[in-house]
Amino acid sequence: MSFARLGPVGSEIPVFRADGAAFDLSSLTADIDGAFLSSGGIDAARAAHSAGSLPVVDETGMRIGAPIAQPGKIVCIGLNYSDHAEESGLAIPAEPVVFMKDPSTLVGPYDDVLIPRRSVKTDWEVELGVVIGREARYLDSPADSASVIAGYAVSHDVSEREFQLERSGQWDLGKSCETFNPFGPELVPADEIANPQALGLRLWVNGTPRQNGTTATMIFPIDHIIWYLSQYMVLRPGDVVNTGTPAGVALGMPDKPYLRPGDVVELEIDGLGRARQTVAQA
């Protein structure tokens, strides 16, 4: 089972997916957001579905939005796979490399990705996205991290490499352009994923395989990341944490085949679904 949001931008309805169908959650919550997750919404949705009290939604022709409403923040971990650090020509970090992404970059899994004006180095990155369900503040140890994670989703950390690496000295300019974080198609509760450190991640551009990795090769595992972040910031319900990307980005290729208008990017993670975005010009 999983959660999704369907409908036009800004007017999505929350749905619960189970048994091959979608069920309207509007009687329980206005949206899939931090308030819903932190108030026991996942268990309430399961109970309502078991009781047969949720109406079925006809998804035909409906847009699929990001499965979490506007997060308070998107926190990202860079260089978290050794093969990606190597292809980027950067040293394996001793501690997690942390940067922020503008929350307004979050869009649906099938929405267009817009190449910024003056950009010639827009790149792809498939990542495991973690959605926070309870406040995480100074967690005692990585073992406490599981209790604050609501679920997981496919995340596309689109990046403009010139803006990121050749401009301000920080990465935010190259990470926060509009549409630069397609997310979803669904939010899968954490207890539905047997081992989040054993998930395959794959990405294709125009049908050509570009990334094929596994979360098993993360330098810093998910529980360490969440614990580490909680020592420096408060993670709140609904926040998103992008956990890094494996090798195979354009930056690391000899011919550097950066994205161009008309390109199609497809990406998937085991158990979390598949997304597809067409690249357009801003």
C-alpha positions in Angstrom: 0.0 0.0 0.0 1.0 3.6 -0.6 -0.1 7.2 -0.7 -0.4 9.6 -3.6 -1.8 12.9 -4.6 -3.9 13.3 -7.7 -5.2 16.3 -9.7 -4.1 19.6 -11.1 -1.3 21.6 -9.5 -2.5 23.1 -6.3 -5.7 21.1 -6.2 -4.5 17.6 -5.6 -6.6 15.2 -3.6 -5.0 12.7 -1.2 -5.4 9.0 -2.0 -4.6 5.7 -0.5 -3.5 3.0 -2.9 -4.1 -0.7 -2.1 -5.3 -3.8 -3.9 -4.7 -2.2 -7.3 -7.1 0.7 -6.6 -7.0 4.2 -5.3 -9.2 5.4 -2.5 -10.1 9.0 -1.6 -8.7 10.2 1.7 -10.5 13.5 1.7 -12.7 12.4 4.6 -9.6 11.9 6.8 -7.3 14.7 5.6 -7.1 17.7 3.3 -3.7 16.6 2.1 -0.7 14.2 2.5 1.5 16.6 4.6 3.4 16.8 7.8 0.3 17.2 9.9 -1.2 14.1 8.5 1.9 12.0 9.0 2.6 13.2 12.5 -1.0 12.6 13.7 -1.1 8.9 12.9 -2.5 9.4 9.5 -0.9 6.3 7.9 -2.6 4.0 10.5 -5.9 5.9 10.2 -5.9 5.4 6.5 -5.2 1.7 6.8 -8.0 1.4 9.3 -10.5 3.3 7.1 -9.6 1.1 4.1 -10.0 -2.1 6.2 -13.5 -0.8 7.3 -14.4 -0.1 3.7 -15.2 3.5 4.4 -13.1 5.1 1.6 -14.6 5.7 -1.8 -12.8 4.5 -4.9 -11.2 7.2 -7.1 -11.2 6.8 -10.9 -7.6 7.8 -11.8 -8.2 7.9 -15.5 -6.6 10.9 -17.0 -5.7 12.4 -13.6 -2.3 14.1 -13.1 -0.1 12.5 -10.4 1.4 15.1 -8.1 4.3 14.7 -5.7 3.0 12.3 -2.9 3.9 14.8 -0.2 2.5 18.4 -0.1 5.0 21.3 0.1 7.7 20.2 2.5 9.1 22.7 5.0 12.6 21.9 3.6 14.5 19.6 1.3 17.8 18.5 2.7 20.2 16.7 0.4 23.3 14.5 0.9 26.0 14.9 -1.8 28.7 12.3 -2.8 27.0 9.5 -0.8 28.1 6.8 -3.2 31.8 6.1 -3.6 31.4 5.5 -7.4 29.7 8.9 -7.8 32.4 10.7 -5.8 35.0 9.1 -8.0 33.3 10.0 -11.3 32.9 13.6 -10.0 36.7 13.8 -9.3 36.0 14.4 -5.6 37.3 12.8 -2.5 35.1 10.4 -0.5 33.8 12.5 2.4 34.6 11.8 6.0 31.2 13.2 7.0 28.0 13.7 5.1 28.0 16.5 2.6 24.9 18.5 3.3 23.1 21.1 1.1 19.6 22.5 0.8 17.2 22.5 -2.1 14.4 25.0 -2.4 11.2 23.2 -1.4 9.3 24.8 -4.3 11.4 22.6 -6.7 9.2 19.7 -5.7 6.9 18.7 -8.6 5.1 15.6 -9.7 6.8 12.5 -11.1 5.5 13.0 -14.6 5.7 16.8 -14.7 8.1 18.5 -17.2 11.6 19.4 -16.0 12.5 22.9 -17.2 16.1 23.6 -18.3 17.0 27.1 -16.9 17.7 29.9 -19.2 21.4 30.2 -20.0 21.9 26.6 -18.8 24.1 24.2 -20.8 24.9 21.6 -18.1 21.6 20.4 -16.7 22.1 16.9 -15.3 20.1 14.0 -13.8 20.4 12.1 -10.4 18.1 9.3 -9.2 17.9 9.2 -5.5 16.1 7.6 -2.6 13.9 10.2 -1.0 13.1 9.9 2.7 10.0 11.7 4.1 10.0 12.6 7.8 7.0 11.6 9.9 8.0 12.8 13.4 10.2 15.6 14.7 13.9 14.6 14.8 15.9 16.8 17.2 19.2 15.6 18.6 18.5 11.9 18.2 20.6 9.9 20.6 21.9 7.4 18.0 21.3 6.2 14.4 19.1 3.5 15.9 16.5 6.1 16.7 16.2 7.2 13.1 13.7 4.6 12.0 11.1 5.9 14.5 10.9 9.3 12.7 10.8 8.1 9.1 7.3 8.1 7.5 8.2 6.6 4.2 10.2 6.5 1.0 9.8 7.8 -2.6 11.6 8.1 -5.9 13.4 11.4 -6.0 15.1 13.1 -9.0 17.7 15.6 -7.8 18.0 17.5 -11.1 21.2 19.6 -11.0 22.8 22.4 -13.2 26.5 21.7 -12.9 27.8 25.1 -14.0 25.5 26.9 -11.5 26.4 24.3 -8.9 30.2 24.1 -9.3 31.4 27.2 -11.2 29.4 30.1 -9.7 28.8 31.0 -6.0 31.0 28.5 -4.2 27.9 26.7 -2.8 25.7 24.2 -4.5 22.3 25.8 -4.0 22.2 27.8 -7.3 22.6 24.6 -9.3 20.1 22.6 -7.2 17.2 25.0 -6.7 16.0 25.9 -10.2 12.2 25.5 -10.8 11.0 21.9 -11.3 14.4 20.5 -10.2 12.9 17.9 -7.8 10.3 15.6 -9.4 9.1 13.3 -6.6 7.1 10.1 -6.5 4.8 8.6 -7.9 4.0 7.4 -4.5 5.0 7.6 -0.8 5.5 4.1 0.5 5.3 3.7 4.3 8.6 2.8 5.9 7.1 -0.5 7.3 6.3 -1.6 3.8 10.0 -1.6 2.8 11.8 -4.6 4.3 15.3 -3.2 3.9 15.8 0.4 2.5 19.5 -0.4 2.2 18.9 -3.0 -0.4 17.0 -1.1 -3.1 18.0 -0.9 -6.7 18.0 2.6 -8.3 17.9 2.9 -12.1 17.7 5.8 -14.6 17.4 6.1 -18.4 17.7 9.0 -20.8 15.9 8.6 -24.1 15.8 4.8 -23.4 19.6 4.6 -22.8 20.5 3.2 -19.3 22.6 5.8 -17.4 22.4 4.8 -13.7 22.1 1.4 -12.2 23.0 1.3 -8.5 21.9 0.1 -5.1 21.3 1.8 -1.8 23.6 -1.0 -0.3 26.6 1.0 -1.5 25.8 4.3 0.3 28.7 5.6 2.2 26.5 6.9 5.0 23.3 4.8 5.4 19.9 6.3 6.0 19.8 5.9 9.7 23.2 7.6 10.1 22.1 10.5 7.8 18.9 11.2 9.7 20.7 11.0 13.1 23.5 13.2 11.8 21.2 15.9 10.4 19.3 16.0 13.7 22.4 17.1 15.5 22.5 20.3 13.3 18.9 21.1 12.4 15.4 20.0 13.4 13.8 17.7 10.9 10.0 18.2 11.0 7.1 16.1 9.7 6.8 16.4 6.0 10.4 17.4 5.4 12.2 15.5 2.6 15.8 14.1 2.7 17.5 13.2 -0.6 20.1 10.6 0.2 22.5 10.8 -2.7 23.0 9.3 -6.2 25.0 6.5 -7.6 27.4 6.8 -10.6 26.2 7.5 -14.1 25.5 11.2 -14.2 26.4 13.3 -17.2 29.1 15.1 -15.3 31.1 11.9 -14.9 31.0 10.9 -18.6 33.7 11.7 -21.1 31.2 13.3 -23.6 29.1 14.9 -20.8 25.7 14.4 -22.5 23.7 17.0 -20.5 20.0 17.2 -20.9 18.4 19.0 -23.8 14.8 20.0 -24.5 12.9 17.0 -25.8 14.9 14.5 -23.8 12.9 11.9 -21.7 14.2 10.8 -18.3 12.8 7.6 -16.7 13.7 6.5 -13.3 12.7 3.9 -10.8 13.5 2.4 -7.4 12.6 -1.1 -6.3 9.2 -1.1 -4.6 8.7 2.6 -5.0 7.4 2.9 -8.6 8.6 4.5 -11.8 8.6 8.1 -12.9 9.0 9.8 -16.3 9.8 13.4 -17.1 10.1 15.2 -20.4 12.7 18.0 -20.5 11.6 21.4 -21.8 13.1 24.9 -21.9 12.2 27.4 -19.3 
